[in-house]
Structure formats: structure tokens, C-alpha cells
Amino acid sequence: MRAVSAYKKTMESHSLEIRVKGIVQGVGFRPFVYRLATRLSLKGSIANTSSGVIIKITGRKDAIDTFLEEIHHSHPPLARIQSLEISAISSKTNEEDFQIKESSREGSARTRVSPDTATCSKCVAEIMDKKNRRFDYAFTNCTDCGPRYTITRSLPYDRQNTSMKVFDMCERCLAEYRDPLDRRFHAQPNACHDCGPRLFWQDATGIYRDRPIDRAVALLKGGGIIALKGLGGFHIAATALLDGPVETLRARKKRPFKPLAVMVKDLATAKRLCHVSTRAGQMLSSPWAPICILPKRAEEGLSDRIAPGLNELGIMLPYTPIHHLLFARNQCPEALIMTSGNPRGEPLCTDNQEALHRLKGFVDGFLLHDRDIYTGIDDSVVRIVGEKVLFVRRSRGFVPAPVELAFDMAPGLAVGAELKNTFCLFRTGEAFVSQHIGNLTNLSVLEFFQQNIEHMKALLEISPGYVVADLHPDYLSTRFAEESGLPVYRIQHHFAHAASVMAEHGIDGKVLALVLDGAGFGTDNTIWGGEILECSPNGFLRLARLSPFPLPGGDMAARQPWRLSLALLYAYRYSFHDLPDRFRPHVSLDKMEFVAQMIKRPVNTPLTSSCGRLFDAVSALIGLCYENSYEAQGAMMLEALCEQALMGRSILETREFSSLATSRYLWAKGDEVAYEIDWRMCLERILEYEKDGRNRGETSILFHAFLIAAFSRVLVKLKEERGISKVVLSGGCMQNRILVEGLLSYLEQMGLKVYINEQVPANDGGISLGQALIGAKNYEVSKCA
């Protein structure tokens, strides 16, 4: 710790002022400091300010040394210290002991707001203890757990600045709140049965304040569906053990195949249903409590309709007292669907009246409470790849904790992409990537996007001097930027993907970037998505791409992958007469004739180098998915099929990979780029496999092996030509575990140093971070021009 070392070398004074920045409010930091100072016989004070925590201490030098070291190494688990600024005070503090003073406003807000965290074990024990005054209380929390960001309107993080301001603490809660030795000291949401928020039940027959948990459980046990107001919004819940309620829920939400998240009672239940690695178990049980995507066990006992066509489940554990109380009832099913409480494509419901209106057609009853949610936030979703935790969606538990940056950056705003949108507010040393916003083409989501930008700007007191947006002119996020009145820097989509990895890992030099994605607007006005770029934060060169193929109907092709199968055939001198036999019954001859004419003319058939669309084409070609009812459905089914066929092997151990890794026909010289990865050889083999009646699992192995071998071989060649040995991997396709593991292993065998997204998603949810880095560099250049 540099600040402590500097103090030991240069400071002789026994009176210091220490300014602490980071996540240090609402996490038990002040009582920790109080207890530490008291134990070391130090005098002085500690106070919250909007710019951080200020400590003033007087005492022996050895005691102060110990004090500083323990602040750094033994602080509360939810605290994150960004910096300690230490300066000598000429006069001693006037306090006769150590005191905790009232919060104050001072300067700009450099203090960070803590994310919401799962209920700690001590609070769970209290709500389960019939002798405890908080037995069965659904809003039990302490300084180590509970709501933070979702109830905070402004800083400093004091009760009057949260949605708890309307609840006056009773004498016993107030005594806890005022006692520095109590774990509820200055826990802003502190409450109990006598003074805090309350649950109630509402259904078609009326409002009931008695036994709301029991009423909810009775309905769930009987196969009913409920809406549950939680930490950052509403869930829709149903038993996960029976097909009927799951099918009913799917029909009501118009969500026929998209996988549904499941909450289970405890880690033991999760291990019975899924294969849970040590790392996955740690994440499930952590204060962040995300949904973890885990391999299903063969006989897991849940409805087959939860994740049709997939061999993984999204599993989470209870993370609020309400969840714990539901599962504590004997009649509660041991596994519950917990899906987002919103109509399809709309933001999460957060308000009682809003939910009663928007969700009334989906559920049979409502488990409500009277604590307001200021900021809606969905569950985070992660995948475990080896020992790495990779985000699919970064929200509750992680937002608004910043990504630490190694770059000087003038304050700005990056507005992200259009799908899976996040935005990013940033300044020197830190980037605040928002929670998952969603698809901006929905008006209510666009409004949610705008509201949250204003809320986070006010909360963090960041005034952007410029805005960074995607190159695509029709993205609503780009239009928002253009209408902001600030200077706008527009960044190519896949360059931003690559830069998101560079920002995470503090890479300032040149890298080779492999970006495999669904679609992004290219600098040549075509649709990119299978790219190798040479990047630095200052710019990029496009060195290689997937060979372009037609995209009949534009965006419609992403929803109907059978169109893409025809496109591949026609691009390689085949026709629909060469389609595999299993394909034909699923698409009418008239439809195929219509699309064939679109491709031949061509009409509304742009070219694309998208790897995501190639996944879609292959999934339809071998009869997995002809129409995507949710994004990347075909690609996910293809990955699941490959996983099953591998039977625990690495894809690098397969004969398909061995033969492809030595092939001379994986790429060719390009006209517009140095190299093109040629998918035609893979197509030929797929058609041969289909003609020979080979198992589709073998075909899925072949396709994944082709992508890993082809792109790796070109990267190795470019390393030799360009003298660059660092590689970054990003883009939506990098959520495919087989692809990521295979690329990481093979590229490192080939002598390359590989970096991936670990703090933000590799999909479009991480783009705003990359935009921030590139936009800040552009802004610096423009200031110097």
C-alpha cells in the first residue's frame, strides 16, 4: 500500500487527516474504523462526505501505522477502497476519544454507492429464529447486506436520501443504529416489524395483510403463478417442478422457448440439479448472488420446459429475506421459476400500481411491499469458464461498482449499442457501466435508458463533456447522442468490443483483436461480425474477416435462420435442391423460392461477415432451429449439442480439430482485407456429414473446431507479420464456452498472450466500456488539435 509506505518514510506528525475514497458508505466502514481506533487508543473522528470518508486521528506513530495497515487489509467485506490520501495536521484533534460525526456535503461525489447485496448469514439466522424480534421479518438487513443502490436517491448515503426516509425507526432499531459496536450501526435500511416496510398479498378477491408469505406459497404449490416485488424490481414466480405452470407462464409471457431462471432453496439443492464447480458454488453463495449458468444433471427432476433444447440451467440462490421466507415454508416447491417481472421487451416493473396494471394478465396474485424502489435493476447472469467468471448480464450485485481504469479520461458518457444496451459514465480512473437496460427500440426501454443516465449523473456528480456512440446511424442510442448538444464521437462497433477488453486490462499498446459477433455497422457500410482487427486505443486496422455471405431480408434473416442456410448454399453455387432431407419438411417450397429470388437478384440482401449469423445458418442447416424465438437460440442449441457430443473432452482433442488445424484451406488472401476465413470447406463437410447420416453432434463439433482452427491459424500468421503477440477476444459469440476455452488454450499453445472480458459482458452489454476508452482518446486528440 503506497500511501502507508510514504507515511512511514516521510511523516513524523502524530496527527493525520485521511481521506478514503471508494465504496465506503453503507458497508460498515465507519463502525469498523471506530472499533479499530478505540482498540488502538487513537483520538479523533470519522465522517461521511459526498466526496468520501474523512478520518482525523491523533496518537502514537506505531498505533497509527497499525491503524493504516488494518484499514487496508481488514476492512469490511463489502467495502472497496480506491485510495487513501494521507496528510499531516499541524494541530492535534480536539476530541477526547474517537467519534463518529454527522455526514456533510463536500466537493464532488467521488464516494461510490455500494451495489445491493444478498442477505448475510447472520440476518438469515435471525429471521429463522422464533425467539428473535426479527423472526419472519421480510426486510431484515445490516451493514453487511441488503438494499443499497436500488433505494438510494442521492449522496451521502444517509437514510433521508433513500426510500427508507418514510419509515421512522422505533426505539430499539434506533438504539442499534446509534451504537458503533452494533452491526446495524448506521445501516440506513434498518427496520423491524414495528417500524419498517411490510408485505401484503393482493389477488382478484382483495388485499390481505395477514400471512402474505403463506398465501403466496399456497398458490405456488397449487400450480399458480405469482408476481413478487423484490430488491430491484418484480419477479414472476412459479413452481419449476411441473410442466403445466411453466407452459402457462410461457404462453402468458409469449416466451415459448427462451430459458427461464430457477431459484432453489440452497446450495445442496443446486448441486443435486446441476454440476456445480467450486468456483460456481462460491459465486452462487457470494454477496452478489448472480444467476449462474450451469450444466444440468441427467436426472435433475425439473420440468423439461424450463430450458428446451439446452443442457444448462440458470440457477440462483435466495438473496433477499422474502426469498428465504418463501423457501422456509414446508409447502413451498424446492425450485421456483424466477423470471423478470415485465411484459416482453419492456423494462422491469418496480412500482406496485405499475405491476398491478402491467402484469395482471400474467399472474394469479401479487406479493407486494411498501418500500419504494428508486432504481430498477435485473439479476446478473454469469458463466463459469475454468476458474474465470464471465458476465452474460452485469446488473444486481455489481452495479454501480466501477471498472477500475489505468487511463486518464476527461468526464464523458458512452451510450452503448441498441440491443443489450448499457451506458457508461466515466472519469479518470473509473468507469461506471450501468445495469442491463435492454432493447432501445422499445419506447419504454428508451425512456428507462434516459432516466437512468440522469439518475447516475446526479448520483455520481459526473458532468460529461462529450458523448461516445456507435457508428450505426439508426441506433437510437446514437440518435440520443447526436441530440445531446455535446461533442459526439462515433465508434465502430467491433472496435468498441475490442477496446472493452483493453480497458479492463489496462492495455495501451497494440493488440490483435478477434471479435466474433452478431452484427455491427462497418466503416465500409456493410455488416461486420467475424473480424480480426489490429487495435490500439487510438485506432484500428481491419486485417481479416469471415468471407461475406448474403443476408436475405436483413434483420429478418436473424429471426429466420433457414434463410441463412439458403444464403450459404447459393453463395457457394448450390441451391435449395442440395439441402439436407431433414430441412425440407420445415420450410415450404414457396418460401424457399421467394428467398432464392432475393439472393439471386439481389434485393434487400446485404452482405455480412457475421459469425453469429453463421452459427444461425448451421443450426438451421442441420435441423436444430429454423426460427429464433429469442436471440441466439440456434447458436445456443448448437453449442449444447456440441457439449453433449464432446462428453467431457476438450474440442482440441477431437479428430475434427486435428484435421482442420493442419489444413491449408481454412483461409485465403482477401481483396479488401489481408485474409478471409473461408467457410466453404466447412459447408462442404457439413453437407457430406448430413448426406452420410452422421450424428448432428459430430457436425456441431466440426463447426466449432473449424472456427477455432481457422481464426487461430490466421492470428498466428498475423502475429508473425505484424509483430504483435497480445490478442483480445470479444463479441457476443465469445459467450460460447467451447469457443472461448478452445481459443484460449490453442492460442496460448501458439505463443500468444490472450485477454478476455471478465468485468463486463463480451456481448453488447460491454460495448459502452470500450466506447468510453476510445472516445476519451479522441477527445484528448481533439483538444490538442
BALUMTOR-59944 format. One record per residue (C-alpha): residue in three letters; z negated, x, y. Coordinates in steps of 0.02 Angstrom, whole numbers, padded with zeros to 5 digits, always signed. Last residue first. Layout:
N
ALAZXY/...
//
This chain:
785
ALA+01619-00283+00995/CYS+01437-00238+00962/LYS+01377-00418+00961/SER+01524-00468+00849/VAL+01479-00332+00723/GLU+01298-00389+00714/TYR+01353-00570+00691/ASN+01470-00523+00551/LYS+01328-00432+00461/ALA+01215-00584+00483/GLY+01352-00697+00415/ILE+01372-00588+00260/LEU+01187-00592+00218/ALA+01162-00776+00258/GLN+01318-00830+00164/GLY+01248-00747+00009/LEU+01086-00845+00025/SER+01183-01007+00056/ILE+01281-00981-00104/GLY+01130-00992-00219/GLY+01137-01179-00257/ASP+01324-01158-00286/ASN+01287-01088-00459/ALA+01204-00920-00493/PRO+01040-01003-00445/VAL+00917-00912-00332/GLN+00784-00781-00370/GLU+00861-00702-00526/ASN+01047-00690-00487/ILE+01125-00547-00586/TYR+01140-00358-00573/VAL+01232-00239-00691/LYS+01237-00049-00691/LEU+01395+00004-00784/GLY+01403+00135-00922/MET+01509+00041-01049/GLN+01355-00005-01151/GLU+01288-00083-00990/LEU+01447-00186-00978/TYR+01430-00243-01158/SER+01248-00298-01148/LEU+01255-00386-00980/LEU+01421-00468-01017/GLY+01364-00535-01186/GLU+01197-00598-01120/VAL+01279-00684-00972/LEU+01419-00765-01072/ILE+01307-00824-01213/ARG+01180-00894-01088/ASN+01307-00995-00988/GLN+01229-01007-00815/MET+01352-00872-00763/CYS+01488-01005-00766/GLY+01421-01070-00600/GLY+01456-00908-00507/SER+01376-00735-00511/LEU+01381-00564-00593/VAL+01357-00404-00492/VAL+01426-00235-00549/LYS+01374-00062-00493/SER+01479+00084-00560/ILE+01605+00103-00419/GLY+01729+00248-00423/ARG+01877+00136-00381/GLU+01996+00184-00523/GLU+01868+00223-00659/LYS+01759+00074-00615/LEU+01916-00032-00605/LYS+01958+00009-00785/VAL+01780-00032-00840/LEU+01789-00196-00745/VAL+01956-00238-00827/ARG+01882-00209-01000/SER+01730-00315-00959/PHE+01836-00461-00896/ALA+01939-00465-01055/ALA+01801-00435-01182/ILE+01677-00561-01112/LEU+01808-00696-01081/PHE+01890-00671-01252/ALA+01723-00672-01344/HIS+01679-00839-01264/PHE+01846-00912-01320/LEU+01840-00841-01497/ILE+01661-00900-01522/SER+01713-01076-01468/THR+01858-01070-01591/GLU+01742-01017-01732/GLY+01628-01164-01691/ARG+01779-01278-01699/ASN+01793-01242-01886/ARG+01969-01189-01933/GLY+02097-01321-01981/ASP+02239-01196-01989/LYS+02332-01285-01849/GLU+02173-01284-01743/TYR+02145-01099-01770/GLU+02327-01063-01729/LEU+02314-01166-01570/ILE+02158-01068-01520/ARG+02246-00904-01560/GLU+02393-00946-01448/LEU+02276-01001-01308/CYS+02181-00835-01319/MET+02344-00740-01303/ARG+02389-00848-01152/TRP+02226-00815-01057/ASP+02295-00662-00969/ILE+02166-00580-00856/GLU+02270-00528-00705/TYR+02260-00355-00629/ALA+02294-00267-00464/VAL+02306-00428-00364/GLU+02451-00523-00286/ASP+02584-00462-00408/GLY+02473-00431-00558/LYS+02473-00298-00694/ALA+02424-00374-00860/TRP+02264-00417-00952/LEU+02197-00452-01125/TYR+02349-00387-01218/ARG+02297-00212-01270/SER+02165-00275-01392/THR+02016-00165-01436/ALA+01879-00282-01374/LEU+01976-00431-01442/SER+01963-00378-01625/SER+01778-00337-01615/PHE+01741-00495-01516/GLU+01819-00609-01646/ARG+01737-00510-01786/THR+01567-00556-01716/GLU+01427-00434-01672/LEU+01460-00440-01484/ILE+01427-00627-01493/SER+01248-00585-01535/ARG+01193-00667-01695/GLY+01065-00808-01705/MET+01173-00932-01798/LEU+01330-00889-01697/ALA+01410-01055-01742/GLN+01267-01156-01666/GLU+01272-01059-01504/CYS+01461-01076-01495/LEU+01449-01266-01513/ALA+01316-01273-01378/GLU+01426-01167-01261/LEU+01573-01284-01290/MET+01462-01435-01256/MET+01403-01356-01094/ALA+01582-01321-01040/GLY+01636-01498-01079/GLN+01493-01574-00979/ALA+01519-01454-00832/GLU+01480-01588-00700/TYR+01440-01758-00771/SER+01544-01893-00857/ASN+01673-01759-00895/GLU+01822-01836-00985/TYR+01911-01768-01140/CYS+01759-01678-01210/LEU+01744-01594-01379/GLY+01917-01617-01457/ILE+01979-01438-01473/LEU+02095-01450-01324/ALA+01967-01546-01223/SER+01837-01408-01230/VAL+01974-01278-01202/ALA+02033-01360-01041/ASP+01856-01383-00973/PHE+01813-01200-01003/LEU+01975-01152-00914/ARG+01923-01265-00770/GLY+01761-01167-00754/CYS+01857-01002-00758/SER+01956-01057-00606/SER+02115-00960-00566/THR+02196-01114-00491/LEU+02369-01178-00448/PRO+02393-01341-00355/THR+02466-01493-00443/ASN+02484-01638-00323/VAL+02668-01648-00374/PRO+02757-01508-00471/ARG+02896-01561-00527/LYS+02850-01508-00705/ILE+02660-01524-00689/MET+02662-01700-00615/GLN+02792-01751-00746/ALA+02679-01692-00887/VAL+02536-01790-00808/PHE+02634-01952-00820/GLU+02696-01916-00997/MET+02518-01880-01055/LYS+02456-02042-00979/ASP+02596-02141-01062/LEU+02563-02057-01231/SER+02383-02117-01226/VAL+02240-01994-01235/HIS+02106-01997-01371/PRO+02214-02022-01527/ARG+02316-01864-01489/PHE+02182-01729-01474/ARG+02133-01717-01659/ASP+02314-01675-01704/PRO+02314-01517-01597/LEU+02437-01524-01452/ASP+02607-01446-01478/HIS+02700-01608-01440/PHE+02608-01605-01273/SER+02725-01467-01220/TYR+02727-01277-01240/ARG+02809-01154-01122/TYR+02647-01065-01075/ALA+02609-01158-00912/TYR+02654-01319-01002/LEU+02521-01291-01134/LEU+02388-01238-01009/ALA+02423-01390-00899/LEU+02415-01508-01048/SER+02239-01446-01087/LEU+02197-01462-00902/ARG+02243-01646-00901/TRP+02129-01671-01051/PRO+01990-01606-00938/GLN+01976-01772-00845/ARG+01841-01754-00711/ALA+01892-01577-00663/ALA+02075-01630-00671/MET+02040-01770-00546/ASP+01991-01636-00418/GLY+02173-01580-00406/GLY+02284-01709-00493/PRO+02362-01582-00610/LEU+02276-01412-00590/PRO+02412-01290-00643/PHE+02372-01114-00707/PRO+02331-00950-00622/SER+02300-00792-00724/LEU+02114-00754-00709/ARG+02089-00636-00565/ALA+02082-00454-00517/LEU+02058-00341-00366/ARG+02014-00460-00224/LEU+01949-00349-00084/PHE+01786-00386+00006/GLY+01693-00375+00172/ASN+01543-00310+00271/PRO+01406-00348+00145/SER+01503-00239+00023/CYS+01620-00306-00107/GLU+01759-00261-00228/LEU+01805-00425-00307/ILE+01840-00481-00485/GLU+01882-00665-00490/GLY+01891-00818-00603/GLY+01863-00965-00484/TRP+01994-00972-00348/ILE+02088-01123-00281/THR+02234-01078-00169/ASN+02239-01063+00022/ASP+02272-00873+00014/THR+02094-00836+00076/GLY+02028-00938-00070/PHE+01941-01107-00074/GLY+01817-01113-00217/ALA+01818-01193-00388/GLY+01720-01197-00550/ASP+01651-01021-00556/LEU+01662-00849-00633/VAL+01622-00714-00505/LEU+01630-00534-00567/ALA+01583-00423-00420/LEU+01618-00237-00413/VAL+01495-00160-00292/LYS+01500-00065-00128/GLY+01344-00020-00029/ASP+01201-00123+00045/ILE+01117-00184-00114/GLY+00944-00258-00078/HIS+00929-00341-00250/GLU+00918-00521-00193/ALA+01043-00496-00050/MET+01170-00412-00166/VAL+01155-00556-00290/SER+01187-00684-00152/ALA+01329-00573-00090/ALA+01428-00603-00249/HIS+01417-00792-00229/ALA+01460-00776-00044/PHE+01617-00676-00089/HIS+01656-00816-00210/HIS+01656-00950-00075/GLN+01746-00857+00064/ILE+01638-00850+00220/ARG+01657-00944+00384/TYR+01560-00876+00532/VAL+01514-01005+00665/PRO+01449-00973+00842/LEU+01336-01118+00891/GLY+01383-01292+00956/SER+01330-01369+00791/GLU+01493-01466+00764/GLU+01580-01325+00670/ALA+01426-01300+00561/PHE+01419-01485+00514/ARG+01605-01477+00475/THR+01573-01330+00358/SER+01432-01426+00270/LEU+01550-01574+00255/TYR+01672-01464+00160/ASP+01847-01500+00223/PRO+01888-01331+00300/HIS+01841-01230+00144/LEU+01790-01057+00208/ASP+01606-01097+00180/ALA+01480-01091+00322/VAL+01370-00975+00424/VAL+01286-01036+00584/TYR+01233-00940+00738/GLY+01082-00909+00850/PRO+00964-01000+00734/SER+00795-01050+00807/ILE+00665-01018+00672/GLU+00495-01096+00703/LEU+00457-01103+00516/LEU+00402-01285+00518/ALA+00522-01334+00658/LYS+00675-01255+00577/MET+00618-01324+00408/HIS+00609-01502+00473/GLU+00774-01490+00568/ILE+00866-01424+00416/ASN+00780-01553+00308/GLN+00841-01697+00414/GLN+01021-01634+00412/PHE+01027-01615+00223/PHE+00943-01784+00195/GLU+01075-01862+00309/LEU+01212-01780+00205/VAL+01127-01844+00048/SER+01128-02022+00119/LEU+01313-02006+00161/ASN+01364-01949-00014/THR+01496-01813+00001/LEU+01351-01692+00026/ASN+01316-01676-00161/GLY+01139-01617-00189/ILE+00996-01551-00081/HIS+00910-01430-00201/GLN+00763-01356-00105/SER+00799-01244+00041/VAL+00828-01057+00040/PHE+00710-00970+00162/ALA+00774-00793+00188/GLU+00654-00654+00237/GLY+00651-00477+00305/THR+00735-00506+00472/ARG+00774-00689+00497/PHE+00839-00828+00386/LEU+00863-01014+00366/CYS+00959-01057+00208/PHE+01045-01217+00155/THR+01059-01288-00020/ASN+01202-01391-00088/LYS+01233-01425-00271/LEU+01406-01479-00213/GLU+01465-01453-00034/ALA+01429-01268-00011/GLY+01294-01180+00090/VAL+01237-01213+00269/ALA+01183-01038+00320/LEU+01070-01038+00474/GLY+01027-00890+00583/PRO+00891-00776+00651/ALA+00957-00598+00675/MET+00953-00502+00512/ASP+00885-00329+00472/PHE+00905-00310+00284/ALA+00789-00274+00138/LEU+00760-00458+00108/GLU+00617-00552+00025/VAL+00676-00721-00040/PRO+00561-00846+00042/ALA+00434-00968-00032/PRO+00487-01141+00032/VAL+00523-01187-00107/PHE+00467-01112-00273/GLY+00354-01242-00355/ARG+00474-01385-00326/SER+00654-01329-00293/ARG+00767-01198-00370/ARG+00896-01275-00487/VAL+00982-01184-00630/PHE+00871-01034-00600/LEU+00868-00885-00718/VAL+00705-00819-00789/LYS+00736-00649-00868/GLU+00646-00590-01025/GLY+00796-00623-01137/VAL+00889-00761-01047/ILE+00764-00900-01007/ARG+00841-01049-00918/VAL+00765-01132-00766/VAL+00755-01304-00682/SER+00651-01345-00528/ASP+00595-01524-00506/ASP+00653-01618-00352/ILE+00586-01609-00174/GLY+00564-01743-00043/THR+00473-01685+00114/TYR+00344-01790+00205/ILE+00274-01877+00052/ASP+00146-02007+00104/ARG-00014-02036+00005/ASP-00031-02222-00036/HIS+00007-02223-00223/LEU+00130-02309-00338/LEU+00159-02338-00525/PHE+00306-02460-00519/GLY+00367-02583-00650/ASP+00516-02637-00753/VAL+00638-02505-00692/PHE+00821-02477-00647/GLY+00870-02628-00543/LYS+00717-02612-00430/LEU+00751-02429-00395/ARG+00824-02437-00219/HIS+00715-02576-00147/LEU+00546-02539-00225/ALA+00584-02354-00202/GLU+00615-02372-00015/GLN+00458-02476+00003/ASN+00355-02343-00083/ASP+00432-02193+00005/THR+00497-02034-00080/CYS+00657-02086-00169/LEU+00761-01935-00221/PRO+00927-01918-00132/GLU+01082-02014-00190/GLY+01217-01964-00316/ARG+01163-02090-00448/PRO+01022-02201-00389/ASN+00860-02104-00370/GLY+00699-02069-00463/SER+00745-01907-00549/THR+00717-01906-00737/MET+00555-01894-00832/ILE+00588-01952-01011/LEU+00419-01955-01095/ALA+00351-01864-01247/GLU+00185-01895-01335/PRO+00201-02083-01308/CYS+00047-02151-01216/GLN-00067-02262-01320/ASN-00210-02138-01329/ARG-00218-02120-01141/ALA-00236-01936-01091/PHE-00046-01924-01075/LEU-00046-02040-00924/LEU-00197-01954-00847/HIS-00115-01783-00857/HIS+00042-01848-00772/ILE-00059-01927-00631/PRO-00161-01767-00612/THR+00001-01674-00572/TYR+00096-01541-00668/PRO+00118-01615-00841/LEU+00228-01500-00947/MET+00416-01480-00939/ILE+00560-01480-01063/GLY+00749-01484-01033/LEU+00819-01491-01209/GLU+00948-01384-01297/ASN+01072-01410-01439/LEU+01195-01514-01341/GLY+01317-01651-01392/PRO+01201-01790-01334/ALA+01049-01733-01235/ILE+00922-01876-01235/ARG+01022-01993-01348/ASP+00965-01911-01509/SER+00793-01985-01477/LEU+00653-01862-01510/GLY+00582-01804-01677/GLU+00617-01617-01662/GLU+00688-01595-01835/ALA+00816-01457-01806/ARG+00716-01377-01666/LYS+00795-01387-01495/PRO+00835-01230-01397/LEU+00751-01229-01225/ILE+00798-01274-01046/CYS+00636-01253-00949/ILE+00588-01386-00820/PRO+00477-01296-00696/ALA+00287-01284-00698/TRP+00266-01178-00539/PRO+00079-01146-00573/SER+00133-01074-00742/SER+00116-01162-00910/LEU+00302-01194-00936/MET+00344-01023-00866/GLN+00223-00930-00980/GLY+00285-01028-01131/ALA+00464-00981-01088/ARG+00416-00797-01081/THR+00328-00805-01249/SER+00478-00893-01324/VAL+00476-01081-01355/HIS+00591-01147-01492/CYS+00585-01333-01461/LEU+00500-01494-01520/ARG+00345-01422-01603/LYS+00330-01287-01470/ALA+00334-01418-01332/THR+00198-01516-01421/ALA+00087-01361-01428/LEU+00123-01328-01244/ASP+00050-01495-01192/LYS+00083-01681-01168/VAL+00271-01676-01156/MET+00389-01709-01010/VAL+00572-01730-01054/ALA+00723-01702-00941/LEU+00880-01804-00973/PRO+01049-01732-01022/LYS+01203-01813-00941/PHE+01288-01927-01067/PRO+01300-02107-01007/ARG+01223-02096-00833/LYS+01257-02265-00756/LYS+01073-02273-00703/ARG+01047-02443-00786/ALA+01150-02399-00939/ARG+01064-02232-00962/LEU+00892-02310-00945/THR+00936-02443-01074/GLU+01003-02311-01193/VAL+00842-02210-01175/PRO+00735-02366-01198/GLY+00828-02411-01359/ASP+00842-02236-01437/LEU+00655-02214-01462/LEU+00543-02061-01449/ALA+00579-02010-01268/THR+00474-02152-01199/ALA+00523-02200-01023/ALA+00500-02129-00849/ILE+00596-02137-00685/HIS+00523-02005-00570/PHE+00488-02027-00385/GLY+00464-01899-00248/GLY+00387-01732-00208/LEU+00219-01747-00296/GLY+00235-01905-00398/LYS+00278-02087-00374/LEU+00317-02157-00546/ALA+00455-02283-00581/ILE+00435-02366-00750/ILE+00543-02408-00901/GLY+00486-02518-01044/GLY+00485-02476-01229/GLY+00319-02558-01270/LYS+00226-02393-01260/LEU+00295-02364-01086/LEU+00237-02537-01028/ALA+00063-02512-01097/VAL+00056-02338-01020/ALA+00096-02404-00846/ARG-00035-02542-00859/ASP-00165-02416-00918/ILE-00127-02299-00772/PRO-00141-02443-00646/ARG-00313-02497-00714/ASP-00363-02609-00567/ARG-00260-02603-00408/TYR-00131-02731-00462/ILE+00016-02792-00356/GLY+00120-02941-00414/THR+00210-03025-00559/ALA+00377-02934-00540/ASP+00289-02767-00550/GLN+00170-02663-00446/TRP+00032-02545-00501/PHE-00090-02454-00387/LEU-00149-02276-00364/ARG-00266-02220-00227/PRO-00273-02089-00091/GLY-00441-02017-00041/CYS-00614-02066+00018/ASP-00724-02136-00120/HIS-00618-02092-00273/CYS-00607-01910-00216/ALA-00521-01802-00087/ASN-00468-01625-00040/PRO-00287-01620+00022/GLN-00330-01483+00151/ALA-00424-01368+00032/HIS-00527-01288+00170/PHE-00662-01237+00046/ARG-00619-01328-00114/ARG-00662-01177-00224/ASP-00837-01182-00149/LEU-00916-01022-00082/PRO-00846-01048+00092/ASP-00931-01219+00100/ARG-00852-01330+00233/TYR-00727-01421+00120/GLU-00857-01444-00016/ALA-00976-01525+00109/LEU-00834-01632+00174/CYS-00797-01693-00001/ARG-00979-01744-00023/GLU-00992-01826+00148/CYS-00831-01927+00128/MET-00668-01857+00192/ASP-00567-01961+00314/PHE-00396-02005+00243/VAL-00261-02032+00375/LYS-00240-01843+00401/MET-00191-01820+00219/SER-00005-01830+00266/THR-00024-01655+00337/ASN-00044-01578+00510/GLN-00218-01652+00535/ARG-00272-01573+00371/ASP-00232-01396+00427/TYR-00084-01288+00378/PRO-00051-01210+00548/LEU+00085-01266+00550/SER+00187-01427+00544/ARG+00224-01583+00441/THR+00150-01529+00275/ILE+00136-01655+00130/THR+00282-01593+00024/TYR+00247-01410+00064/ARG+00067-01409-00002/PRO+00021-01526-00144/GLY-00094-01466-00284/CYS-00171-01306-00346/ASP-00283-01154-00316/THR-00364-01217-00155/CYS-00420-01373-00246/ASN-00344-01534-00314/THR-00388-01705-00383/PHE-00268-01842-00332/ALA-00265-01951-00489/TYR-00454-01969-00510/ASP-00494-02009-00692/PHE-00660-01916-00681/ARG-00680-01846-00506/ARG-00867-01878-00499/ASN-00886-01779-00659/LYS-00987-01850-00804/LYS-00834-01929-00886/ASP-00748-01759-00888/MET-00557-01774-00904/ILE-00527-01772-00715/GLU-00642-01620-00701/ALA-00557-01520-00840/VAL-00388-01547-00758/CYS-00459-01482-00594/LYS-00522-01324-00679/SER-00359-01298-00773/CYS-00256-01298-00614/THR-00143-01443-00562/ALA+00034-01379-00538/THR+00088-01304-00372/ASP+00172-01363-00213/PRO+00250-01218-00120/SER+00143-01123+00006/VAL+00198-01126+00187/ARG+00231-00955+00261/THR+00148-00881+00413/ARG+00275-00805+00531/ALA+00265-00955+00646/SER+00297-00896+00823/GLY+00156-00844+00939/GLU-00023-00902+00925/ARG-00084-01077+00889/SER-00263-01086+00827/SER-00366-01119+00671/GLU-00555-01132+00684/LYS-00661-00983+00634/ILE-00725-00920+00467/GLN-00874-00807+00497/PHE-00942-00639+00438/ASP-01116-00591+00498/GLU-01198-00550+00665/GLU-01035-00585+00755/ASN-00999-00489+00916/THR-00857-00383+00845/LYS-00867-00198+00887/SER-00772-00128+01033/SER-00615-00020+01039/ILE-00528-00116+00901/ALA-00417-00013+00786/SER-00255-00086+00719/ILE-00196-00145+00550/GLU-00041-00248+00514/LEU-00048-00310+00335/SER+00119-00371+00267/GLN+00205-00497+00155/ILE+00052-00553+00061/ARG+00083-00690-00067/ALA-00066-00803-00103/LEU-00059-00922-00252/PRO-00159-00808-00367/PRO-00299-00773-00243/HIS-00308-00592-00178/SER-00364-00451-00293/HIS-00242-00308-00262/HIS-00201-00311-00076/ILE-00360-00391-00011/GLU-00455-00280-00133/GLU-00383-00120-00059/LEU-00419-00174+00118/PHE-00601-00217+00083/THR-00629-00058-00017/ASP-00570+00046+00132/ILE-00678-00061+00249/ALA-00831-00026+00141/ASP-00795+00161+00144/LYS-00774+00156+00334/ARG-00939+00069+00363/GLY-00933-00095+00456/THR-00845-00205+00584/ILE-00709-00331+00543/LYS-00582-00440+00633/ILE-00461-00537+00523/ILE-00311-00632+00591/VAL-00208-00743+00474/GLY-00026-00775+00515/SER+00092-00827+00656/SER+00035-01008+00666/THR-00144-00948+00670/ASN-00279-00954+00537/ALA-00445-00869+00575/ILE-00556-00735+00500/SER-00715-00662+00574/GLY-00827-00510+00592/LYS-00965-00419+00501/LEU-00949-00320+00340/SER-01091-00314+00213/LEU-00970-00277+00068/ARG-01017-00436-00026/THR-01003-00537+00135/ALA-00831-00465+00172/LEU-00767-00508-00003/ARG-00840-00683-00001/TYR-00763-00719+00169/VAL-00596-00642+00120/PHE-00586-00753-00034/PRO-00643-00902+00070/ARG-00498-00865+00190/PHE-00365-00840+00056/GLY-00397-00999-00042/VAL-00213-01048-00051/GLY-00197-01167+00097/GLN-00142-01028+00213/VAL-00099-00853+00154/ILE+00083-00862+00103/GLY+00142-00711+00203/LYS+00075-00620+00354/VAL-00097-00540+00375/ARG-00151-00469+00542/ILE-00298-00352+00527/GLU-00406-00306+00678/LEU-00521-00160+00647/SER-00694-00096+00692/HIS-00761+00059+00604/SER-00648+00172+00702/GLU-00590+00333+00618/MET-00411+00280+00587/THR-00275+00407+00548/LYS-00267+00457+00366/LYS-00364+00316+00286/TYR-00279+00188+00396/ALA-00106+00251+00354/SER-00144+00238+00168/VAL-00208+00060+00189/ALA-00050+00005+00281/ARG+00064+00090+00155/MET+00000+00000+00000/
//
